[in-house]
């Protein structure tokens, strides 16, 4: 037992004392935050495009006004979404809406301003375009306008020619400064669809003002469920368990694969450097395997504790209300026990398997023979777990939850839906039974691989298991 603990301590210290380990450990939360912040920054920093509308011919009269109406309606919707987002942020932080708005205002461009930013700005047609004769001359003027090198605040991004086709339906030609920019094109398409809808209704004798009012209407829809915390209306607090379950599945996947990969590389490196032979002279193969698995497990726990501390600190500083709800769900709701139980079983299954593979390998190329199929299998639960967020009781999710190699990732995602106790007990029993079988198989393979110079192959791996390393 002492030798096992010494090996575990050595394995832990070999990584925990390196600067690279802590840098990579802290890099994950940083990139996670950036991954969520970058789309918001991209959306808020996207420039407002200056657009010129030109109606071609008498038949197109009124289409520019339809685009302007669509732009005003879009602004109204953005204002409503900004107000809803501000209210949600106020609930999450526990601050009154007025205090939240003041805090955002003091920080510069606040949430409301960023979400309310319009995509388009309509401007008058420059003289060169407005005075050009329709046809080739006007198109050449547009080309010159969109290729001119001018300051950003004086730049025209798009010129839209509004017209009607042979059937009288609205249509447009959109000239843009950048060929890949389709924002104006998409907006004009939506605006003309709305204009055509209004035209059709008016042709049926329905007042256009009634149509416009109907399009502006946004119903207030509230969700209710007997399973909600209040027993009635569903709040953001009721949606947190599903989000936590999904996050737990991804976190478990990351931790298990990271720990197992560290173990694989550690065993492979020590075998190639003949360190494993030295260890075998003073400890048994079982003690070495157990010590390494335990040492990397402690390393994985360290990673989890640091990530959890950073996440909890960030939530408490920014969204204390949400942090309190998450804590209650994890502790009182029992989600933390799901996480721990399935993390232990999942890590044990994959860690011993990767350690056994590493015992047969001296270079990364040797490991690719078996690592490729294993990683392809591991991608499957990550795909299915996304379905579990919306429909955790879907047949495919329930069936795959019983497959031991997928259980550690799918069951935490299903936990918020409160699966039957028989499924919890059955999947957990199957997972730990498989983990024990993997320990037995990996122990025999590790012993054989550590004591031989046989290259890794399915034949050598299977033979090692049958012979037990003798």
C-alpha positions as a printed Julia matrix, in Angstrom:
470×3 Matrix{Float64}:
   0.0     0.0     0.0
   2.86    2.38    0.82
   4.44    1.75   -2.58
   1.1     2.45   -4.29
   0.76    5.77   -2.47
   4.37    6.7    -3.26
   3.74    6.05   -6.95
   0.51    8.06   -6.78
   2.31   10.98   -5.12
   5.1    10.82   -7.69
   2.6    10.76  -10.56
   0.68   13.72   -9.11
   3.78   15.8    -8.42
   5.25   15.12  -11.87
   2.46   17.19  -13.42
   1.34   19.45  -10.57
   4.8    21.0   -10.23
   5.02   22.04  -13.87
   4.17   25.53  -15.07
   2.53   24.14  -18.19
  -0.05   22.22  -16.16
  -1.24   25.33  -14.32
  -1.2    27.43  -17.46
  -3.38   24.9   -19.29
  -5.55   24.56  -16.18
  -6.26   28.3   -16.09
  -6.52   28.56  -19.87
  -9.69   26.47  -20.06
 -11.9    28.84  -17.97
 -10.41   31.78  -19.85
 -11.26   30.3   -23.23
 -14.69   29.24  -21.95
 -15.43   32.85  -21.02
 -14.04   34.09  -24.31
 -16.11   31.51  -26.17
 -19.26   33.0   -24.67
 -18.14   36.62  -24.88
 -16.77   36.64  -28.42
 -20.16   36.16  -30.17
 -21.6    39.02  -28.09
 -18.6    41.22  -28.85
 -18.89   40.38  -32.54
 -22.57   41.25  -32.54
 -22.13   44.51  -30.63
 -19.06   45.61  -32.59
 -20.62   44.89  -35.97
 -20.91   48.18  -37.86
 -24.27   49.69  -38.79
 -24.5    49.46  -42.56
 -25.37   52.56  -44.55
 -27.93   51.63  -47.2
 -29.34   53.57  -50.15
 -32.84   52.67  -51.4
 -33.75   53.43  -55.02
 -37.23   52.75  -56.41
 -37.11   51.78  -60.07
 -40.15   53.03  -61.97
 -43.68   53.95  -60.92
 -44.55   50.33  -60.08
 -41.97   50.33  -57.28
 -43.41   53.36  -55.5
 -44.05   52.54  -51.84
 -41.5    49.74  -51.54
 -38.96   52.04  -49.87
 -41.6    52.98  -47.3
 -42.18   49.25  -46.67
 -38.47   48.78  -45.97
 -38.52   51.74  -43.61
 -41.52   50.26  -41.79
 -39.69   46.94  -41.48
 -36.68   48.77  -40.04
 -38.84   50.51  -37.43
 -40.5    47.2   -36.52
 -37.07   45.57  -36.17
 -35.99   48.39  -33.86
 -39.11   47.85  -31.75
 -38.4    44.13  -31.44
 -34.8    44.8   -30.44
 -35.99   47.24  -27.81
 -38.31   44.59  -26.38
 -35.56   41.96  -26.36
 -33.18   44.4   -24.67
 -35.77   45.11  -21.98
 -36.32   41.38  -21.42
 -32.58   40.73  -21.22
 -32.19   43.55  -18.73
 -35.0    42.14  -16.6
 -33.43   38.66  -16.7
 -30.06   40.1   -15.68
 -31.7    41.96  -12.81
 -33.27   38.71  -11.57
 -29.99   36.83  -11.87
 -28.03   39.44   -9.93
 -30.76   40.16   -7.42
 -30.55   43.88   -8.23
 -33.56   46.09   -9.01
 -34.01   46.94  -12.69
 -33.2    50.59  -12.01
 -29.94   49.69  -10.26
 -29.05   47.3   -13.07
 -29.65   49.99  -15.69
 -27.56   52.49  -13.71
 -24.72   49.98  -13.36
 -24.75   49.31  -17.1
 -24.84   53.01  -17.84
 -21.82   53.65  -15.62
 -19.91   50.92  -17.48
 -20.35   52.56  -20.87
 -22.28   50.69  -23.56
 -24.68   48.59  -21.53
 -26.65   45.45  -22.29
 -29.68   47.36  -23.47
 -27.66   49.54  -25.84
 -25.74   46.6   -27.31
 -28.85   44.51  -27.94
 -30.75   47.47  -29.33
 -28.12   48.3   -31.95
 -29.71   48.48  -35.4
 -28.31   46.59  -38.33
 -29.07   49.17  -41.05
 -29.12   52.94  -41.48
 -30.97   54.39  -44.47
 -29.23   57.31  -46.23
 -30.04   59.46  -49.25
 -28.63   58.47  -52.62
 -25.45   60.39  -53.53
 -25.81   62.87  -56.39
 -23.7    60.75  -58.76
 -26.1    57.8   -58.37
 -29.33   59.79  -58.22
 -28.55   61.8   -61.36
 -27.27   58.89  -63.46
 -29.52   57.52  -66.17
 -31.18   54.21  -65.26
 -29.37   51.22  -66.67
 -25.66   50.84  -67.3
 -24.78   54.42  -66.31
 -26.47   54.07  -62.94
 -24.89   50.68  -62.29
 -21.45   52.11  -63.12
 -22.08   54.94  -60.67
 -22.96   52.35  -58.03
 -19.77   50.4   -58.77
 -17.7    53.54  -58.36
 -19.52   54.39  -55.12
 -19.01   50.97  -53.54
 -15.34   50.69  -54.52
 -14.4    54.24  -53.46
 -11.8    54.44  -50.68
 -13.4    56.78  -48.14
 -13.6    57.14  -44.36
 -15.83   54.65  -42.53
 -18.38   57.26  -41.45
 -18.76   58.43  -45.06
 -18.9    54.96  -46.56
 -21.95   53.52  -48.32
 -22.22   49.77  -47.74
 -25.12   48.83  -50.01
 -27.35   50.2   -52.75
 -30.73   48.5   -53.13
 -32.79   48.8   -56.32
 -36.43   48.11  -55.52
 -38.77   47.03  -58.32
 -41.54   44.6   -59.15
 -41.44   41.53  -61.35
 -43.78   40.69  -64.22
 -46.38   39.35  -61.78
 -46.29   42.55  -59.72
 -44.47   40.97  -56.82
 -41.79   43.02  -54.97
 -38.2    42.23  -55.88
 -34.8    43.83  -55.46
 -31.2    43.95  -56.64
 -28.78   44.44  -53.78
 -25.32   45.83  -54.49
 -22.92   45.47  -51.55
 -19.4    46.69  -50.88
 -18.34   43.19  -49.78
 -19.44   40.17  -51.78
 -19.69   38.02  -48.65
 -21.9    40.45  -46.71
 -25.51   39.19  -46.86
 -26.97   41.15  -43.92
 -28.65   43.75  -46.14
 -29.81   41.08  -48.57
 -31.51   39.09  -45.81
 -33.17   42.15  -44.32
 -34.48   43.36  -47.69
 -35.86   39.9   -48.41
 -37.78   39.87  -45.12
 -39.04   43.41  -45.69
 -40.31   42.6   -49.18
 -41.97   39.44  -47.93
 -43.84   41.58  -45.42
 -44.75   44.09  -48.16
 -46.07   41.32  -50.39
 -48.09   39.86  -47.53
 -49.64   43.26  -46.92
 -50.38   43.65  -50.64
 -52.12   40.27  -50.76
 -54.27   41.09  -47.75
 -55.18   44.49  -49.12
 -56.12   42.83  -52.39
 -58.5    40.66  -50.39
 -60.16   43.77  -48.95
 -58.3    43.88  -45.61
 -57.11   47.3   -44.47
 -53.31   47.68  -44.64
 -53.25   49.35  -41.21
 -54.83   46.22  -39.75
 -52.13   44.08  -41.36
 -49.38   46.35  -40.01
 -50.84   46.2   -36.53
 -51.11   42.42  -36.72
 -47.41   42.17  -37.66
 -46.38   44.36  -34.74
 -48.24   42.19  -32.25
 -46.0    40.13  -29.99
 -48.02   37.86  -27.67
 -47.0    37.42  -24.07
 -46.55   33.68  -23.56
 -45.85   32.24  -20.13
 -44.95   28.61  -19.48
 -46.43   26.61  -16.61
 -45.6    23.2   -15.23
 -46.61   21.25  -12.13
 -42.91   20.35  -11.77
 -41.78   23.97  -11.5
 -40.41   25.27   -8.2
 -43.57   27.28   -7.59
 -45.87   24.54   -8.85
 -47.08   26.91  -11.55
 -45.2    29.34  -13.78
 -41.83   28.17  -15.13
 -38.95   30.48  -14.29
 -35.28   30.57  -15.24
 -34.63   28.74  -11.95
 -36.58   25.74  -13.29
 -34.44   25.58  -16.43
 -31.16   25.58  -14.51
 -31.13   21.82  -13.69
 -31.19   20.89  -17.38
 -28.38   23.34  -18.12
 -26.38   22.01  -15.17
 -26.95   18.44  -16.36
 -25.7    19.25  -19.84
 -22.7    21.14  -18.44
 -21.94   18.21  -16.12
 -21.91   15.78  -19.05
 -19.48   17.94  -21.05
 -17.33   18.59  -17.98
 -17.16   14.88  -17.14
 -16.23   14.07  -20.71
 -13.46   16.65  -20.64
 -12.11   15.55  -17.25
 -12.21   11.83  -18.01
 -10.57   12.16  -21.4
  -7.96   14.57  -20.06
  -7.08   12.3   -17.13
  -7.01    9.16  -19.25
  -4.84   10.85  -21.88
  -2.38   12.01  -19.21
  -2.19    8.45  -17.93
  -1.61    7.07  -21.43
   1.21    9.53  -22.15
   2.78    8.98  -18.73
   2.94    5.18  -19.1
   4.07    5.42  -22.71
   6.86    7.86  -21.88
   8.11    5.84  -18.92
   8.18    2.66  -20.95
  10.15    4.26  -23.79
  12.65    5.72  -21.26
  12.96    2.37  -19.41
  11.68    4.01  -16.21
   8.86    1.47  -16.03
  11.4    -1.34  -15.81
  13.06    0.36  -12.84
   9.69    0.74  -11.11
   8.89   -2.93  -11.72
  12.04   -3.9    -9.85
  10.67   -2.39   -6.63
   6.89   -2.63   -7.03
   4.43   -5.0    -8.66
   2.58   -4.16  -11.88
  -0.67   -3.97   -9.91
   0.81   -1.44   -7.46
   2.21    0.65  -10.31
  -1.09    0.66  -12.21
  -3.08    1.48   -9.07
  -0.68    4.23   -8.04
  -0.72    5.84  -11.46
  -4.52    5.72  -11.71
  -4.81    7.2    -8.22
  -2.21    9.91   -8.89
  -3.87   11.07  -12.11
  -7.26   10.9   -10.36
  -5.96   13.35   -7.75
  -4.68   15.52  -10.59
  -8.14   15.44  -12.17
  -9.72   16.39   -8.83
  -7.31   19.33   -8.63
  -8.42   20.48  -12.06
 -12.07   20.14  -11.06
 -11.59   22.04   -7.79
  -9.79   24.92   -9.52
 -12.37   25.15  -12.3
 -15.23   24.96   -9.78
 -13.61   27.66   -7.64
 -13.14   29.99  -10.59
 -16.69   29.38  -11.81
 -18.22   29.84   -8.35
 -16.22   33.0    -7.73
 -17.21   34.46  -11.08
 -20.88   33.67  -10.56
 -20.94   35.06   -7.02
 -19.34   38.27   -8.24
 -21.6    38.76  -11.25
 -24.82   36.76  -10.74
 -25.18   35.96   -7.03
 -28.83   34.96   -7.43
 -27.98   32.4   -10.08
 -25.01   31.16   -8.03
 -27.32   30.57   -5.06
 -29.8    28.65   -7.23
 -27.03   26.48   -8.71
 -25.73   25.68   -5.24
 -29.19   24.6    -4.1
 -29.68   22.4    -7.15
 -26.29   20.74   -6.75
 -26.6    20.06   -3.02
 -30.29   19.87   -2.18
 -31.31   18.49   -5.57
 -28.63   15.8    -5.4
 -26.99   16.68   -8.72
 -23.55   16.73   -7.08
 -23.89   13.05   -6.11
 -24.81   12.1    -9.66
 -21.72   13.91  -10.83
 -19.37   12.27   -8.31
 -20.7     8.73   -8.78
 -20.6     8.76  -12.56
 -17.26   10.59  -12.59
 -15.66    7.84  -10.49
 -17.09    5.04  -12.61
 -16.32    6.72  -15.91
 -12.77    7.66  -14.94
 -12.01    4.16  -13.69
 -13.22    2.56  -16.92
 -11.25    4.76  -19.26
  -8.16    5.37  -17.1
  -7.2     1.71  -16.74
  -7.9     1.1   -20.42
  -5.64    3.96  -21.53
  -2.93    2.89  -19.07
  -2.98   -0.63  -20.52
  -2.68    0.74  -24.05
   0.21    2.95  -22.95
   2.07   -0.09  -21.6
   2.29   -1.48  -25.14
   3.4     1.79  -26.75
   6.73    3.54  -27.03
   5.69    6.3   -29.45
   2.41    8.17  -30.08
   2.18    6.46  -33.45
   1.94    3.09  -31.7
  -1.1     4.24  -29.74
  -3.05    5.39  -32.79
  -4.01    1.8   -33.67
  -6.45    1.59  -30.77
  -6.91    5.23  -29.82
  -8.66    6.15  -33.06
 -11.62    3.75  -32.63
 -11.9     4.62  -28.91
 -12.13    8.35  -29.6
 -14.73    7.78  -32.31
 -16.84    5.88  -29.8
 -16.44    8.7   -27.28
 -17.85   11.23  -29.73
 -21.22    9.43  -29.77
 -22.4    10.38  -26.24
 -21.45   14.02  -26.8
 -23.76   14.08  -29.82
 -26.59   12.29  -28.01
 -26.28   14.36  -24.82
 -27.51   17.42  -26.71
 -30.76   15.57  -27.41
 -30.99   14.74  -23.71
 -31.23   18.44  -22.87
 -34.6    18.8   -24.62
 -35.98   15.26  -24.5
 -34.13   13.35  -21.76
 -36.61   10.47  -21.95
 -36.3     9.91  -25.68
 -35.92    6.17  -26.44
 -32.47    6.55  -28.01
 -31.22    8.46  -24.96
 -32.67    5.94  -22.51
 -31.27    2.96  -24.42
 -27.8     4.45  -24.78
 -27.78    5.35  -21.09
 -27.62    1.63  -20.35
 -24.43    1.19  -22.4
 -21.71    1.39  -19.69
 -19.22    3.33  -21.81
 -21.86    6.04  -22.44
 -23.48    5.97  -18.98
 -21.13    8.48  -17.26
 -22.01   11.18  -19.78
 -25.7    10.58  -20.48
 -27.05    9.9   -16.99
 -25.95   13.24  -15.45
 -27.68   14.96  -18.38
 -30.85   12.96  -17.67
 -30.73   13.53  -13.9
 -32.87   16.74  -13.94
 -35.77   14.76  -15.49
 -35.73   12.46  -12.44
 -35.31    9.05  -14.15
 -36.87    6.05  -12.35
 -34.78    4.63   -9.47
 -34.49    1.32  -11.32
 -32.71    3.09  -14.18
 -30.37    4.92  -11.82
 -29.49    1.75   -9.92
 -29.28   -0.38  -13.09
 -27.07    1.97  -15.08
 -24.81    2.61  -12.1
 -24.47   -1.11  -11.4
 -23.69   -1.8   -15.05
 -21.13    1.0   -15.15
 -19.27   -0.15  -12.02
 -19.43   -3.79  -13.08
 -17.89   -2.83  -16.41
 -15.32   -0.69  -14.58
 -14.27   -3.69  -12.46
 -14.08   -5.85  -15.59
 -11.92   -3.19  -17.24
  -9.67   -3.13  -14.17
  -9.2    -6.89  -14.46
  -8.58   -6.77  -18.23
  -6.34   -3.72  -18.06
  -4.34   -5.18  -15.16
  -3.46   -8.28  -17.17
  -2.7    -6.24  -20.29
  -0.62   -3.69  -18.35
   1.44   -6.44  -16.74
   2.14   -8.06  -20.11
   2.86   -4.8   -21.91
   5.16   -3.46  -19.21
   7.27   -6.64  -19.25
   7.6    -7.04  -23.02
   8.72   -5.16  -26.09
   5.82   -6.38  -28.21
   4.35   -3.7   -30.47
   0.75   -2.75  -29.88
  -1.8    -4.62  -32.0
  -5.18   -6.17  -31.47
  -3.53   -9.61  -31.47
  -0.88   -8.74  -28.87
  -3.41   -6.9   -26.71
  -5.84   -9.84  -26.77
  -3.05  -12.33  -26.15
  -1.88  -10.38  -23.1
  -5.37  -10.49  -21.64
  -5.67  -14.26  -22.19
  -2.24  -15.04  -20.75
  -2.52  -12.62  -17.83
   0.93  -11.23  -18.46
   2.77  -14.53  -17.93
